[in-house]
Amino acid sequence: MKKFIVSAVTFIHILLINLSMIMIVAMLLLVFVNVVLRYVFNSGIYWSEEVALVLEVWFIFLSLGLGVKYRLHFSINLVNREKISASINRALDMLTDLIYIFIGAIMIIYGSKLVKFTMSSIMPATMMPAGILYLVLPLSGFVAIVEAIFHIFGFTMFDEKLEAYFSGHGGKIRDIMRS
């Protein structure tokens, strides 16, 4: 069972990172092309700002769960963690994870309400439901909660093949999923 859970979460991490990369590249290309069209040819892509906004929001929130996993979010160190006992360090880590879980739950609850509320609104340029913009909130809240729970229970997900894949130093998805 543990191996299945690790494989499923590994697959989700790979999917999130690849989606994030695609979204940031697509957003940058779209904005660049639109700027060139606007200032060189005096015309632009009328829907580019809306699509770039959706891509930016989705990129940010898809990356949120990965930030929880790797502890990349901003933090304030009020005490020198090296000079306090291991039990206090564990308690501070637990508090951090509980805050992540609380924020993730807020994102799921209120993000779902926001999606439901805005799904009937239409974005003017793309004619997409405005709820598409916020659909990522409950998803990223769920990923943040899962990562925090894994950290609480010491369920480390470090895998050298996965880290090599994420950093661009080799590795193939099928090889990672087999291990």
C-alpha positions as CSV (number, residue, x, y, z in Angstrom):
1,M,0.0,0.0,0.0
2,K,2.8,2.4,0.9
3,K,4.5,1.8,-2.4
4,F,1.3,2.5,-4.3
5,I,0.8,5.8,-2.4
6,V,4.4,6.8,-3.0
7,S,4.0,6.0,-6.7
8,A,0.7,8.0,-6.9
9,V,2.2,11.0,-5.2
10,T,5.3,10.8,-7.4
11,F,3.2,10.8,-10.5
12,I,1.3,13.8,-9.2
13,H,4.6,15.7,-8.5
14,I,5.8,14.9,-12.0
15,L,2.5,16.0,-13.5
16,L,2.4,19.3,-11.5
17,I,6.0,20.2,-12.4
18,N,5.4,19.5,-16.1
19,L,2.2,21.4,-16.1
20,S,3.9,24.3,-14.3
21,M,6.7,24.4,-16.8
22,I,4.3,24.3,-19.7
23,M,2.2,27.1,-18.3
24,I,5.1,29.4,-17.5
25,V,6.6,28.9,-21.0
26,A,3.2,29.4,-22.7
27,M,2.5,32.5,-20.7
28,L,5.9,34.0,-21.5
29,L,5.6,33.2,-25.2
30,L,2.1,34.6,-25.4
31,V,3.0,37.8,-23.7
32,F,6.2,38.2,-25.8
33,V,4.3,37.6,-29.0
34,N,1.6,40.0,-28.0
35,V,4.1,42.7,-27.1
36,V,5.9,42.3,-30.5
37,L,2.6,42.4,-32.3
38,R,1.3,45.4,-30.4
39,Y,4.5,47.6,-30.7
40,V,5.8,46.4,-34.1
41,F,2.6,45.8,-36.1
42,N,0.1,48.0,-34.1
43,S,-2.2,45.0,-33.5
44,G,-2.3,42.4,-30.7
45,I,-4.0,39.3,-29.7
46,Y,-7.2,40.4,-28.0
47,W,-7.5,37.4,-25.7
48,S,-3.8,37.2,-24.7
49,E,-4.2,39.1,-21.4
50,E,-6.9,36.8,-20.1
51,V,-5.1,33.7,-21.1
52,A,-1.8,34.9,-19.6
53,L,-3.7,35.7,-16.4
54,V,-5.2,32.2,-16.2
55,L,-1.8,30.6,-16.9
56,E,-0.1,32.8,-14.3
57,V,-2.6,32.0,-11.6
58,W,-2.6,28.3,-12.4
59,F,1.3,28.3,-12.5
60,I,1.5,29.9,-9.1
61,F,-1.1,27.7,-7.3
62,L,0.2,24.5,-8.9
63,S,3.6,25.3,-7.6
64,L,2.3,26.0,-4.1
65,G,2.1,22.3,-3.2
66,L,5.6,21.7,-4.4
67,G,6.7,24.6,-2.2
68,V,5.1,22.9,0.8
69,K,6.9,19.7,-0.1
70,Y,10.3,21.3,-0.4
71,R,9.7,24.0,2.4
72,L,10.3,26.8,-0.1
73,H,7.7,29.3,1.3
74,F,8.8,32.4,3.2
75,S,9.3,31.9,6.9
76,I,10.4,34.0,9.8
77,N,12.9,32.5,12.2
78,L,12.3,33.9,15.6
79,V,14.7,31.5,17.2
80,N,17.9,29.9,16.2
81,R,16.8,26.4,15.3
82,E,20.3,25.0,15.8
83,K,20.4,26.1,19.5
84,I,17.1,24.6,20.6
85,S,16.3,21.0,21.4
86,A,15.2,18.5,18.8
87,S,11.8,18.1,20.5
88,I,11.1,21.9,20.2
89,N,12.2,21.8,16.6
90,R,9.8,18.9,15.9
91,A,7.0,20.9,17.6
92,L,7.8,23.9,15.4
93,D,7.8,21.7,12.3
94,M,4.4,20.3,13.5
95,L,3.1,23.8,13.9
96,T,4.2,24.7,10.4
97,D,2.5,21.6,9.0
98,L,-0.7,22.4,10.9
99,I,-0.7,25.9,9.4
100,Y,-0.2,24.4,5.9
101,I,-3.1,22.1,6.6
102,F,-5.3,25.0,7.8
103,I,-4.5,27.1,4.8
104,G,-5.0,24.1,2.5
105,A,-8.4,23.5,4.0
106,I,-9.4,27.2,3.6
107,M,-8.3,27.0,0.0
108,I,-10.5,23.9,-0.6
109,I,-13.5,25.2,1.2
110,Y,-13.5,28.8,0.0
111,G,-11.9,28.0,-3.4
112,S,-14.8,25.6,-4.1
113,K,-17.3,28.3,-3.2
114,L,-15.5,30.8,-5.4
115,V,-15.4,28.4,-8.3
116,K,-19.1,27.7,-7.9
117,F,-19.9,31.4,-7.6
118,T,-17.9,32.5,-10.7
119,M,-18.6,29.6,-13.0
120,S,-21.7,31.4,-14.3
121,S,-19.6,34.5,-15.2
122,I,-17.9,34.6,-18.6
123,M,-14.5,36.2,-19.3
124,P,-15.2,38.7,-22.0
125,A,-12.3,38.0,-24.5
126,T,-12.1,34.2,-24.3
127,M,-15.7,33.5,-23.4
128,M,-14.5,31.0,-20.9
129,P,-16.2,30.6,-17.5
130,A,-14.5,32.8,-15.0
131,G,-14.5,29.9,-12.6
132,I,-11.7,28.3,-14.7
133,L,-9.4,30.9,-13.2
134,Y,-10.1,29.7,-9.7
135,L,-10.5,26.0,-10.2
136,V,-6.9,25.5,-9.2
137,L,-7.5,26.7,-5.6
138,P,-9.1,23.5,-4.3
139,L,-6.6,21.4,-6.2
140,S,-3.6,23.1,-4.8
141,G,-5.1,23.2,-1.3
142,F,-5.5,19.4,-1.5
143,V,-1.9,19.0,-2.6
144,A,-0.6,21.2,0.2
145,I,-2.6,19.2,2.8
146,V,-1.2,15.9,1.5
147,E,2.3,17.2,1.6
148,A,1.9,18.5,5.1
149,I,0.4,15.3,6.3
150,F,3.3,13.3,4.7
151,H,5.8,15.6,6.5
152,I,4.0,15.1,9.9
153,F,4.2,11.3,9.6
154,G,7.8,11.4,8.4
155,F,6.7,10.0,5.0
156,T,9.6,11.3,3.1
157,M,9.3,11.3,-0.7
158,F,13.0,11.8,-1.6
159,D,14.0,9.8,-4.6
160,E,17.3,10.4,-6.4
161,K,15.8,9.5,-9.8
162,L,12.9,11.9,-9.2
163,E,15.2,14.7,-8.1
164,A,17.4,14.2,-11.1
165,Y,14.3,14.4,-13.3
166,F,13.1,17.6,-11.6
167,S,16.5,19.2,-11.9
168,G,16.9,18.4,-15.5
169,H,19.9,16.0,-15.0
170,G,18.3,13.0,-16.6
171,G,15.9,10.3,-15.8
172,K,12.8,9.2,-17.6
173,I,9.3,9.2,-16.2
174,R,8.8,5.5,-16.8
175,D,12.1,4.6,-15.0
176,I,11.0,6.7,-12.0
177,M,7.6,5.1,-11.8
178,R,9.0,1.6,-12.0
179,S,11.3,2.1,-9.0
